[in-house]
Amino acid sequence: MDPAAWHLTHDLDDFLARAAGFLRSRPALHTVPLTVTDTLRRQGLHVYGDGAPLFGTLGDAAGGVRAVLFHTPPQALNLTPLTAGDAGALADRLAGLGHPVTHVSAERDTAEAFADAWRRRTGATAVLDERQRLHRLAELAVPEPPAAGRARVAGAGDRELLMRWHDEFVVAAGLRVRRDPGAWADARLAHGGITLWETPDGTPVSMAGATPEIAGQVRVAPVYTPAHLRGRGYAGAVTAEVSRAALERGAAEVLLFTDLANPTSNALYRRLGYRGVADFAVYAFEG
């Protein structure tokens, strides 16, 4: 495939004009580009880092779009599903432009194909960094017996708590890049995007977030309980509440990602009614 078949741009509006229909055609599989580009549109192009974002669309024979990419450095290059040939052509194009790629995140086979092509093209070592599974809520099963306490949407008075838990979550999840916790908390508070579970005496013990609805899908993230409070059902309770609220507001699909290396969280979400949609992988490039 001709590497030039990719239309690359730094212009978010140009990208969305080309890619919006394609992204909305499969909102579950495209949840990450849908929600990330929505965040960039709402909060600015540098919300995820100082580097200039890069966007791309791969055309098809009928003049439509069959794949997209986005890259918000220093985050991972993110790809929708590609054939091995398409992944190789993209690696050639980006390497030829001198575009730095430190990580790639995509559906498992696409990530593997791009990682192999990037290794051959640049000589970098590709290391499997994370295995993830995208889940869709089939039928919500509220935990029984319920955890003690109740849910409430976080408000302005919870800002300091959200900032602290954001930083703790980044460490616990092993995330590579930390966003400014104050900006993150403010953005979530602006759309009621964090729900807390609190004990009967009003002490917050767990949180679950949800993205704004776009193309009928909402993604639950993050879910965090401080280490000393785990094992009491709080994460399941607050995740169930966020999932229920998303459905009540009219979401057609409620989604979440799990780290396949964490059997506890995977088992929890299965009990709540989430079922696997696709496996994803993140590769890091070294050298």
Secondary structure as the mmCIF struct_conf table of DSSP 4:
data_model
#
loop_
_struct_conf.conf_type_id
_struct_conf.id
_struct_conf.beg_label_comp_id
_struct_conf.beg_label_asym_id
_struct_conf.beg_label_seq_id
_struct_conf.end_label_comp_id
_struct_conf.end_label_asym_id
_struct_conf.end_label_seq_id
HELX_RH_3T_P HELX_RH_3T_P1 PRO A 3 ALA A 5
STRN STRN1 TRP A 6 THR A 9
BEND BEND1 HIS A 10 HIS A 10
HELX_RH_AL_P HELX_RH_AL_P1 LEU A 12 SER A 25
BEND BEND2 ARG A 26 ARG A 26
TURN_TY1_P TURN_TY1_P1 PRO A 27 HIS A 30
HELX_RH_AL_P HELX_RH_AL_P2 THR A 31 GLN A 43
TURN_TY1_P TURN_TY1_P2 LEU A 45 TYR A 48
BEND BEND3 ASP A 50 GLY A 51
HELX_LH_PP_P HELX_LH_PP_P1 ALA A 52 PRO A 53
STRN STRN2 LEU A 54 GLY A 59
TURN_TY1_P TURN_TY1_P3 ALA A 61 ALA A 62
BEND BEND4 GLY A 63 GLY A 64
STRN STRN3 VAL A 65 HIS A 71
TURN_TY1_P TURN_TY1_P4 PRO A 73 PRO A 74
BEND BEND5 GLN A 75 GLN A 75
STRN STRN4 LEU A 77 LEU A 79
HELX_RH_AL_P HELX_RH_AL_P3 ALA A 84 LEU A 97
TURN_TY1_P TURN_TY1_P5 GLY A 98 GLY A 98
BEND BEND6 THR A 102 THR A 102
STRN STRN5 HIS A 103 GLU A 107
HELX_RH_AL_P HELX_RH_AL_P4 ARG A 108 THR A 122
HELX_LH_PP_P HELX_LH_PP_P2 ALA A 124 ALA A 124
STRN STRN6 THR A 125 LEU A 137
BEND BEND7 ALA A 138 GLU A 139
BEND BEND8 GLU A 144 PRO A 145
HELX_LH_PP_P HELX_LH_PP_P3 PRO A 146 ALA A 147
BEND BEND9 ALA A 148 GLY A 149
STRN STRN7 ARG A 150 VAL A 153
HELX_RH_3T_P HELX_RH_3T_P2 ALA A 156 ASP A 158
HELX_RH_AL_P HELX_RH_AL_P5 ARG A 159 ALA A 173
TURN_TY1_P TURN_TY1_P6 GLY A 174 GLY A 174
BEND BEND10 ARG A 176 ARG A 176
HELX_LH_PP_P HELX_LH_PP_P4 ARG A 178 ASP A 180
HELX_RH_AL_P HELX_RH_AL_P6 PRO A 181 ALA A 190
TURN_TY1_P TURN_TY1_P7 HIS A 191 GLY A 192
STRN STRN8 ILE A 194 GLU A 198
TURN_TY1_P TURN_TY1_P8 PRO A 200 ASP A 201
BEND BEND11 GLY A 202 GLY A 202
STRN STRN9 PRO A 204 ALA A 210
HELX_LH_PP_P HELX_LH_PP_P5 THR A 211 GLU A 213
STRN STRN10 ILE A 214 ILE A 214
TURN_TY1_P TURN_TY1_P9 ALA A 215 GLY A 216
STRN STRN11 GLN A 217 TYR A 224
HELX_RH_3T_P HELX_RH_3T_P3 ALA A 227 LEU A 229
TURN_TY1_P TURN_TY1_P10 ARG A 230 GLY A 231
BEND BEND12 ARG A 232 GLY A 233
HELX_RH_AL_P HELX_RH_AL_P7 TYR A 234 GLU A 248
TURN_TY1_P TURN_TY1_P11 ARG A 249 GLY A 250
BEND BEND13 ALA A 252 ALA A 252
STRN STRN12 GLU A 253 ASP A 259
TURN_TY1_P TURN_TY1_P12 LEU A 260 ALA A 261
HELX_RH_AL_P HELX_RH_AL_P8 PRO A 263 LEU A 272
TURN_TY1_P TURN_TY1_P13 GLY A 273 GLY A 273
STRN STRN13 TYR A 274 GLU A 286
#
